[in-house]
């Protein structure tokens, strides 16, 4: 990240976009679209398959590092039962 302020702002925006509600799916889709457009604009020399592969690798690394950091997952049920996995 370029700066702490940029990282904070990005996290804040992400939290607002992915908040559960009637439009959360379209908000998340739009967020991915904005990332894709920014990558295409930044990496103009790459063709689409190369850029798609790069973006997929970045997404997979982000998922792996996020899951690796999280040591506990909690599942909530309507009956308010909580099951934790370690």
C-alpha contacts under 8 A as a table, 3 or more apart, distances in Angstrom:
res1	aa1	res2	aa2	distance
1	X	4	X	7.42
1	X	6	X	7.03
1	X	7	X	6.11
2	X	6	X	6.49
2	X	7	X	7.52
3	X	6	X	5.20
3	X	7	X	6.29
4	X	7	X	5.08
4	X	8	X	6.01
5	X	8	X	5.04
5	X	9	X	6.03
6	X	9	X	5.13
6	X	10	X	6.10
7	X	10	X	5.14
7	X	11	X	6.20
8	X	11	X	5.18
8	X	12	X	6.12
9	X	12	X	5.03
9	X	13	X	6.11
10	X	13	X	5.15
10	X	14	X	6.09
11	X	14	X	5.06
11	X	15	X	6.19
12	X	15	X	5.24
12	X	16	X	6.39
13	X	16	X	5.12
13	X	17	X	6.17
14	X	17	X	5.05
14	X	18	X	6.07
15	X	18	X	5.45
15	X	19	X	6.06
16	X	19	X	5.55
17	X	24	X	6.90
17	X	27	X	5.49
17	X	28	X	6.43
17	X	31	X	7.51
18	X	24	X	5.57
18	X	25	X	7.87
18	X	27	X	6.53
18	X	28	X	5.92
19	X	24	X	6.22
20	X	23	X	7.70
20	X	24	X	5.44
21	X	24	X	5.39
22	X	25	X	7.95
23	X	26	X	5.43
23	X	27	X	6.05
24	X	27	X	4.97
24	X	28	X	6.11
25	X	28	X	5.29
25	X	29	X	6.17
26	X	29	X	4.96
26	X	30	X	6.01
27	X	30	X	5.08
27	X	31	X	6.17
28	X	31	X	4.96
28	X	32	X	6.34
29	X	32	X	5.22
29	X	33	X	6.20
30	X	33	X	4.88
30	X	34	X	6.19
31	X	34	X	5.19
31	X	35	X	6.39
32	X	35	X	5.08
32	X	36	X	6.12
33	X	36	X	5.03
33	X	37	X	6.13
34	X	37	X	5.15
34	X	38	X	6.16
35	X	38	X	5.15
35	X	39	X	6.17
36	X	39	X	5.12
36	X	40	X	6.18
36	X	55	X	7.98
37	X	40	X	5.11
37	X	41	X	6.16
38	X	41	X	5.10
38	X	42	X	6.07
39	X	42	X	5.04
39	X	43	X	5.82
39	X	51	X	7.93
40	X	43	X	5.33
40	X	44	X	5.78
40	X	51	X	7.48
41	X	44	X	5.68
43	X	46	X	5.81
43	X	51	X	7.73
44	X	47	X	7.59
46	X	50	X	5.97
46	X	51	X	5.89
47	X	50	X	5.49
47	X	51	X	6.19
48	X	51	X	5.09
48	X	52	X	5.90
49	X	52	X	5.03
49	X	53	X	6.12
50	X	53	X	5.18
50	X	54	X	6.22
51	X	54	X	5.01
51	X	55	X	6.04
52	X	55	X	5.12
52	X	56	X	6.01
53	X	56	X	5.10
53	X	57	X	6.15
54	X	57	X	5.12
54	X	58	X	6.23
55	X	58	X	5.05
55	X	59	X	6.13
56	X	59	X	5.03
56	X	60	X	6.12
57	X	60	X	5.08
57	X	61	X	6.12
58	X	61	X	5.11
58	X	62	X	6.13
59	X	62	X	5.10
59	X	63	X	6.21
60	X	63	X	5.09
60	X	64	X	6.08
61	X	64	X	5.06
61	X	65	X	6.05
62	X	65	X	5.27
62	X	66	X	6.01
63	X	66	X	5.11
63	X	67	X	6.09
64	X	67	X	5.28
64	X	68	X	5.93
65	X	68	X	5.00
65	X	69	X	6.14
66	X	69	X	5.34
66	X	70	X	6.40
67	X	70	X	5.18
67	X	71	X	7.65
68	X	71	X	6.99
70	X	73	X	7.27
71	X	86	X	6.03
72	X	84	X	6.51
72	X	85	X	5.67
72	X	86	X	5.07
73	X	84	X	5.71
73	X	85	X	5.46
73	X	86	X	7.07
74	X	82	X	6.48
74	X	83	X	5.76
74	X	84	X	4.75
74	X	85	X	6.76
75	X	82	X	5.84
75	X	83	X	5.54
75	X	84	X	6.75
76	X	80	X	6.28
76	X	81	X	6.17
76	X	82	X	5.28
76	X	83	X	7.16
77	X	80	X	5.27
77	X	81	X	5.54
77	X	82	X	6.87
78	X	81	X	7.42
